[in-house]
């Protein structure tokens, strides 16, 4: 028993902690922002690392089934939960990002998708606060800003809201944010937190 625990202790180390993460934000320069984007990571209450699935192709021969790998798929959405400040600054910036892509009140569409696509990433941090792995999302835009529920009965809670980002693809590794060699948009206002 002690040997197995020693093996586990050696293999696991300090273990990855769900509360040890950092969100890195890059808002496209075409999006007017008024909030202090250095606070985005601090006000981000919850994030996630993406999932991936490989489909299955069933091939039959004389009643026997062989399953071979199919196509890779993944959800193209990434949801972040933020604490709301009294001035709703970050929430207003996320709505501004949506309006830069499609201003529903003016019936105006961007016409230039590259101008509204950003790059975001989330990093796992070790116990000393150093990044150990980074997941970078490419061609990101805000697709939904969630509601904030209000109630006279709600006490002792900070308001929060979800923002859903849509992206084209993601990579895992230590690739730097805004890497032109990877074909990413080089005109972003990078804020690495």
C-alpha positions in Angstrom: 0.0 0.0 0.0 2.7 2.5 0.9 4.5 1.8 -2.3 1.4 2.6 -4.4 0.9 5.9 -2.4 4.6 6.8 -3.0 4.1 6.1 -6.7 1.0 8.3 -6.8 2.7 11.1 -4.8 5.7 11.0 -7.3 3.5 10.9 -10.4 1.0 13.5 -9.3 3.3 16.1 -7.8 1.3 19.1 -6.6 -1.6 18.1 -9.0 -3.3 20.5 -11.4 -5.8 22.7 -9.5 -9.1 23.9 -11.0 -8.7 27.2 -9.3 -5.2 27.9 -10.7 -5.8 29.4 -14.2 -5.3 32.6 -16.1 -7.3 34.0 -19.0 -5.4 36.0 -21.6 -7.4 38.5 -23.5 -6.9 40.2 -26.9 -9.6 42.4 -28.1 -9.5 43.5 -31.8 -8.5 47.1 -32.4 -11.8 47.7 -34.3 -13.7 47.1 -31.0 -14.1 50.3 -28.9 -13.3 49.4 -25.2 -13.8 51.5 -22.2 -13.0 49.1 -19.3 -9.6 48.3 -17.9 -8.8 45.1 -19.7 -6.1 44.3 -17.1 -9.0 43.4 -14.8 -10.5 40.8 -17.1 -8.5 37.9 -15.7 -9.2 39.0 -12.1 -13.0 39.3 -12.7 -13.2 36.0 -14.6 -14.8 33.6 -12.1 -14.8 30.4 -14.3 -13.4 29.1 -17.5 -12.7 25.7 -19.1 -10.3 23.8 -21.2 -11.7 22.6 -24.5 -12.8 19.0 -25.4 -12.2 17.1 -28.6 -13.8 14.1 -30.2 -12.8 11.8 -33.0 -15.8 10.3 -34.8 -16.1 6.6 -35.6 -16.5 4.9 -39.0 -17.9 1.4 -38.8 -16.8 -0.9 -41.6 -18.4 -4.4 -42.0 -17.1 -7.6 -43.5 -19.1 -10.9 -43.2 -21.0 -9.7 -40.2 -18.0 -8.4 -38.3 -17.5 -4.8 -37.5 -14.3 -2.9 -37.6 -14.3 0.6 -36.2 -11.8 3.1 -37.6 -11.1 6.7 -36.6 -13.2 9.3 -38.4 -13.1 13.1 -38.4 -12.1 15.3 -35.5 -14.8 17.5 -34.1 -15.1 20.0 -31.2 -17.5 22.5 -30.0 -16.8 26.0 -31.3 -17.9 27.7 -28.2 -16.1 28.8 -25.0 -17.9 30.2 -22.1 -16.4 32.5 -19.5 -18.2 33.6 -16.3 -17.4 37.1 -15.0 -18.2 39.0 -11.9 -20.1 42.2 -12.7 -18.8 45.5 -11.5 -21.3 48.2 -10.7 -20.6 50.1 -13.9 -20.9 46.9 -16.0 -17.7 47.9 -17.8 -16.5 44.6 -19.1 -20.1 43.5 -20.0 -20.5 46.7 -22.0 -17.2 46.0 -23.8 -18.4 42.5 -24.7 -21.6 44.0 -26.1 -19.5 46.5 -28.0 -17.6 43.6 -29.5 -20.9 42.1 -30.7 -22.0 45.4 -32.1 -18.7 45.8 -34.0 -19.6 42.5 -35.8 -23.3 43.1 -36.3 -25.0 46.3 -35.0 -28.6 45.2 -34.8 -29.9 48.6 -34.0 -28.3 50.3 -36.9 -28.8 47.3 -39.2 -25.1 47.4 -40.0 -22.8 44.4 -40.4 -19.0 44.7 -40.1 -18.3 43.6 -43.6 -14.7 42.8 -42.5 -14.7 39.7 -40.3 -10.9 39.9 -39.8 -11.4 43.3 -38.0 -13.6 41.7 -35.3 -11.8 38.4 -34.8 -9.6 38.2 -31.7 -7.4 35.7 -29.9 -8.0 34.4 -26.4 -6.2 31.8 -24.3 -6.4 30.1 -21.0 -3.4 28.8 -19.0 -3.0 26.2 -16.3 -0.9 27.7 -13.4 1.3 25.7 -11.0 1.2 26.4 -7.3 3.7 29.2 -7.7 1.5 31.0 -10.3 3.7 30.0 -13.3 1.9 28.8 -16.5 2.4 25.2 -17.3 0.2 24.8 -20.4 -1.7 27.2 -22.7 -4.8 26.6 -24.8 -5.1 29.3 -27.5 -8.3 30.0 -29.4 -8.1 31.5 -32.9 -10.6 33.7 -34.8 -12.6 34.5 -31.7 -15.7 36.7 -31.5 -18.4 37.2 -28.9 -21.5 35.3 -29.8 -23.6 35.8 -26.7 -23.6 37.9 -23.6 -25.8 36.2 -21.0 -28.4 37.8 -18.9 -27.9 39.0 -15.3 -30.8 38.0 -13.0 -32.0 40.6 -10.6 -34.2 39.8 -7.5 -35.2 41.5 -4.3 -34.6 38.2 -2.5 -30.9 37.9 -3.6 -28.5 38.7 -0.8 -24.9 38.2 0.0 -23.9 37.4 -3.6 -21.9 39.2 -6.3 -23.7 39.5 -9.7 -22.2 37.5 -12.5 -22.8 36.9 -16.2 -21.6 34.5 -18.9 -20.0 35.4 -22.2 -19.9 32.9 -25.0 -17.1 33.2 -27.4 -17.1 31.4 -30.8 -13.8 30.3 -32.4 -12.5 28.5 -35.5 -9.9 26.3 -33.9 -7.5 25.9 -30.9 -4.1 24.7 -30.2 -2.5 23.4 -27.0 1.1 24.2 -26.1 3.3 27.2 -25.4 2.7 29.1 -28.6 2.9 32.8 -28.0 -0.3 34.9 -28.3 -0.6 36.7 -31.6 1.8 34.6 -33.6 1.8 35.8 -37.2 3.6 32.6 -38.3 0.4 30.7 -37.3 -1.7 33.0 -39.5 -3.2 35.0 -36.6 -4.3 38.6 -36.9 -1.4 40.8 -36.1 -3.4 44.0 -35.5 -4.7 43.0 -32.1 -4.4 45.0 -28.9 -2.9 42.2 -26.8 -3.4 42.3 -23.0 -1.6 39.3 -21.5 -2.5 38.9 -17.9 
